[in-house]
Amino acid sequence: MKLLNLASILLFHALPSTLFTTTALSNSPIQFHNIPQHRQQQQQQHRPTTTDDSGLQLHVSQRDKAFSASVVNYYEELLGESNFTIHARGVEATILSSDDVGRYCVGLASNPTRVQIFNDRTNCDDNDWTTLYVFTAHKKKDDHYARRPICVGHSNSPDRSMLFAGRTACTVDGWRSDFSFYESGCAQGGEKDDGCTYELTVVWEAFEPHRMMLYPHYDGHKHGWQEAYSLTYKSRWRPATVPEVKLLKPHLPAHSTLHKRTDIHPPYDLATLRCAQALIRLWNYTRVSSSTPRTIRGDIEPQFSIDARRNGFTHLAGAAFIRLHYNKYGGATAVDVMVDSYVRASVSLPYDTNFSVLGVHLALQESLRSGRPVPVVPHDDHEDGDVLIGMIDDAIVTFGEAAVFGTSF
């Protein structure tokens, strides 16, 4: 994951929509929008039908759902009675947060290789589908962070999904509307928005039947796919492989000790939720150590003041800060999001270790949503902390920057 610079943001706004609104299930020509005529002709002449995605299939096969579940159960046993308190408190926060941001599971199937997007799910291991990865996106229009709708269309024989940009409905030419969400981006004009971040993933397509591939940093050109569109959303992660789960397990006793001492009060009103979200964006440290500030106050940060005025939480700004724990348990410490004297989200991390900034953002956002502390450790093979392993809800997942998704494909 990365923070997009100004050039990337401008590119996003200038990016033409390359998804079409008619399907190759019929013999009619593809109808593109906002694309130069010569490029339309090139894409109509080249209609790939065969793809080779064996490398991606091999990567997915390195996961073991039963083994991951056993480690989650081990963690729940370490928490003991605290587990039930955390679960109960998380219910209302989940309802409040999920009204803003949805989680979408991208499932992979073969013969032919294709994907389907499942609404409001973090696991889509079902029938012929295997969880490829999960992304989060705005469910409603947001003038500052998510203004462009995108519709997810569904077709069968075989089941699969297709994306239609700039639309909330996409029942057309053999596709039916399944659901829609809003792509992430940055508003142009007005006050500068330093808190605007999003992820971008190329949508690839093939034909006979018309289908798509969606996986971060996947080079579809190498495997017979044709580039169709660049999808933007908030955040993403994938299920952890067996070696990654084994890396997390030894850290869980220390993290559970911290978690049992963490009294989380998820936000039950929109102003508190917005305040906590704005605080999370202030975390900008790649290492937790004795040199890291023990508190990061929101009210002294210009971007936080902008967010407070926009989103109606100025009355909370003076009592909002990020707190780094002084105490360490087994080499682990915690970062807490504090609003109005209560912990609203918490992430536990190994002390004196490198971390991806946006990886910590993602973990804190998921703690805010679930009402549970999120344990996080860096991957041993990535000393700069660009690959992180953690537990989100009842799943062990891997998140961070490009290396998370296997860029060798």
Buried (B, 14 or more C-beta within 10 A) or exposed (E): BBBBEEEEBEEBEEBEBBBBBBBBBEEEEBEBEEBEEEEBEEBEEEBBEEBEBEBBEEBBEEBBEEBBBEBBEEBBEBBEEBBEBBBEBBEEBBEBBBEBBBBBBBBBBEEBBBBBBBBEBBBBEEEEBBBBBBBBBBBEEBEBBBBBBBBBBBBEEBBBBBBBBBBBEBEBBBBEBBBBBBBBBBBEEEEEBBBBBBBBBBBBBBBEBBBBBBBBBBBBEEBBBBBBBBBBBBBBBBBBBEEBBEBBBEBBBBBBBBBBBBEBBBBEEBBBBBBBBBBBBBBEBBEBEEEBEEEBBBBEBEBBBBBBEBBEBBEBBEBBBBBBBEEBBBEBBBBBBBBBEBBBBBBBBBBBBBBBBBBBBBBBBBBBBBBBBBBBBBBEEBEEBBBBBBBBBBBBBBBBBEBBBBEEB
